[in-house]
Amino acid sequence: MKSYKNYKKPKKAGNNTLQPTRNIVPKSMARTRADVLTWKNAMAMAENVENPKTFPYYNLVRDMMLDAHTTSQIKNRKLKTISANFSIQKANGQTHEELTKALQKSVWFNDIISHILDSEYFGYTLIELNRQVAPAGSNEVPFSDVEVALVPRQNVIPQKGIILKDYTDDKGLDYMNASEYGTWLLDFGKVGDLGLINQAIPHILFSRFAQSCWSELCEIYGIPPRVMKTNTRDRQALARAEKMMTDMGAAAWFIIDETEQFEWATNGVPATGEVYNGLIKLCRDNISLLISGAIIGQDTKYGSKGKEVSSQDMLQALVDADQTMVEQYMNDKVLPALYAIGVLPEEGLSLVYDQVEDLGELWTRTKEILPYKEVSDEWLKEKFGIEVTGQKAPATPQKLTLDFFD
């Protein structure tokens, strides 16, 4: 529990009687092999104007997020915003120090930021807020009692503004016209947007196909099958050959007649997996460009320091855009809603991310101005972590004498 001095209880927005997430029927997801046709059909159903269905698409997305490369790229970009420092400012521009520290330590507040960022990757996002109401006359703000739940995207039809109890139903709960919408229910992203992951799905599918084929290639060429030639018309010789091959191990084997011949079908393509490796690299590069704006820390053969620095700058530009988006949603939707349901102590609060300084450029400017201006020791320690103990004594010039040359 967190308490604030002179805390005035805001007007309540009413109780959350809708609570759609508690009425949603959980369903098992079938794990079947997906291909490009599966993706196109799911996308067509989600974009259907008359009767949109989102569950085939988001069930496919859930399966696609098992891809390690895609998951790592999304987390790498998201965590830069989630871990960034921010401040909560009052209407007069002053920082609310106590509230800032409380929200920075709140898991549920980070969950809201994460859901806002997810709207960039997965499209339209709807969340539900819940909290326990403080006792009458209490001045405590129950930060620990706030709950944030994602309404499953499979059950949300944003084009119609309804939440389906069972995602295979046709009729559901009209949440956009409910009194809880805008306070207890908050949405992020554009209606009908399927997110960046939609553009990554074909690359994930092709990468899976290449890995599967490469695995099969390793199985064949890694442990080559055993071949025995015998007189297949002689039943005793054939039975003896089968028993011999069975007892020799677990590798694949077959028996051919003495007059038959077996050859590997190479067709001019080496059996080293270069074709599959090239396809996998192409798919992963495209996913990296889509999410991070550059290929970062992966190309060890043609990489360089300059390339990595420019790639990090490109990623930072995307992170800055993410932080701007979070600020806009926080200030326009989230913080007013938290005030309305009685979580925040006052109205007119805003979230602002701390600006990250380029220490390299700042250090260059500091060195250039040192011969002309005095620089505070405390400022040097704060900015660069340099312990400064005062002015350096000027070096005493050495006087040359005839004894110096002896």
WOZI-V323408 format. One record per backbone hydrogen bond with DSSP energy under -1.0 kcal/mol. CO is the residue of the C=O (numbers start at 1). NH is the residue of the N-H. E is the energy in kcal/mol with one decimal. If there is no record, write none. Layout:
# WOZI-V323408
{{CO,NH,E} {CO,NH,E}}
This chain:
# WOZI-V323408
{{2,141,-2.6} {15,17,-1.5} {20,23,-1.2} {30,32,-1.1} {35,39,-1.8} {36,40,-2.5} {37,41,-2.4} {38,42,-2.2} {39,43,-2.5} {40,44,-2.2} {41,45,-2.0} {42,46,-1.9} {43,47,-1.7} {45,53,-2.2} {54,58,-2.4} {55,59,-2.0} {56,60,-1.5} {57,61,-2.2} {58,62,-2.0} {59,63,-1.4} {60,64,-2.4} {61,65,-1.8} {63,66,-1.4} {64,67,-1.9} {67,71,-2.1} {68,72,-2.4} {69,73,-2.1} {70,74,-2.2} {71,75,-2.5} {72,76,-2.4} {73,77,-1.6} {74,78,-2.7} {75,79,-2.8} {78,81,-1.3} {78,82,-2.3} {79,83,-2.3} {85,354,-2.3} {87,352,-2.4} {88,96,-3.5} {89,350,-2.0} {90,93,-1.6} {94,90,-3.5} {95,97,-1.4} {96,100,-2.5} {97,101,-2.2} {98,102,-2.0} {99,103,-2.5} {100,104,-2.2} {101,105,-1.1} {106,110,-1.4} {107,111,-1.8} {108,112,-1.6} {109,113,-1.9} {110,114,-2.4} {111,115,-2.3} {112,116,-2.2} {113,117,-2.2} {114,118,-2.1} {115,119,-1.1} {117,120,-1.6} {118,122,-3.5} {120,196,-1.6} {121,197,-2.5} {125,188,-2.7} {126,151,-2.6} {127,186,-2.0} {128,149,-2.4} {130,147,-3.5} {135,138,-2.0} {141,2,-1.3} {141,143,-2.0} {142,145,-1.1} {143,146,-1.3} {147,130,-2.0} {149,128,-3.1} {152,155,-1.6} {153,156,-1.0} {155,164,-3.4} {157,160,-1.2} {157,161,-1.4} {157,162,-1.6} {161,175,-1.0} {161,176,-1.2} {162,157,-2.6} {163,173,-3.0} {165,25,-2.7} {166,169,-2.8} {173,163,-2.0} {173,175,-1.4} {175,178,-1.1} {178,181,-1.1} {180,183,-1.8} {180,184,-1.4} {180,185,-2.4} {184,129,-3.1} {185,182,-3.4} {186,127,-2.9} {188,125,-2.7} {190,193,-1.7} {193,124,-1.4} {195,198,-1.1} {196,199,-1.2} {197,201,-1.4} {200,204,-2.1} {201,205,-2.4} {202,206,-2.4} {203,207,-2.2} {204,208,-2.3} {205,209,-2.2} {206,210,-2.5} {207,211,-2.4} {208,212,-2.5} {209,213,-2.4} {210,214,-2.5} {211,215,-2.3} {212,216,-2.0} {213,217,-2.2} {214,218,-2.4} {215,219,-1.9} {216,220,-1.9} {217,221,-3.1} {218,222,-2.0} {226,254,-2.1} {228,256,-2.5} {230,232,-1.3} {231,234,-1.7} {234,238,-2.4} {235,239,-2.5} {236,240,-2.3} {237,241,-1.9} {238,242,-2.3} {239,243,-2.2} {240,244,-2.0} {241,245,-2.5} {242,246,-2.1} {243,247,-1.9} {252,226,-2.7} {254,228,-1.6} {256,230,-1.9} {257,260,-1.7} {264,266,-1.5} {266,269,-2.2} {273,277,-2.6} {274,278,-2.3} {275,279,-1.7} {276,280,-2.5} {277,281,-2.3} {278,282,-2.2} {279,283,-2.3} {280,284,-2.5} {281,285,-2.5} {282,286,-2.0} {283,287,-2.0} {284,288,-2.4} {285,289,-2.5} {286,290,-2.0} {287,291,-2.2} {288,292,-2.6} {298,300,-1.5} {304,308,-2.1} {305,309,-2.4} {306,310,-2.2} {307,311,-2.0} {308,312,-2.4} {309,313,-2.0} {310,314,-1.9} {311,315,-2.3} {312,316,-2.5} {313,317,-1.8} {314,318,-1.5} {315,319,-2.3} {316,320,-2.6} {317,321,-1.7} {318,322,-2.2} {319,323,-2.5} {320,324,-2.0} {321,325,-2.1} {322,326,-2.4} {323,327,-2.4} {324,328,-2.1} {325,329,-2.4} {326,330,-2.7} {327,331,-2.6} {328,332,-2.1} {329,333,-2.5} {329,334,-2.0} {330,335,-2.9} {333,337,-1.8} {334,338,-2.7} {335,339,-2.0} {336,340,-2.1} {337,341,-1.9} {338,343,-3.0} {338,344,-1.1} {339,342,-1.1} {350,89,-3.0} {352,87,-2.6} {357,359,-1.1} {358,362,-2.4} {359,363,-2.6} {360,364,-1.8} {361,365,-2.1} {362,366,-2.1} {363,367,-2.3} {364,368,-1.7} {365,369,-1.5} {366,370,-1.3} {369,372,-1.5} {369,373,-2.5} {376,380,-1.9} {377,381,-2.0} {378,382,-2.3} {379,383,-2.6} {380,384,-2.3} {381,385,-1.4} {403,406,-1.2}}
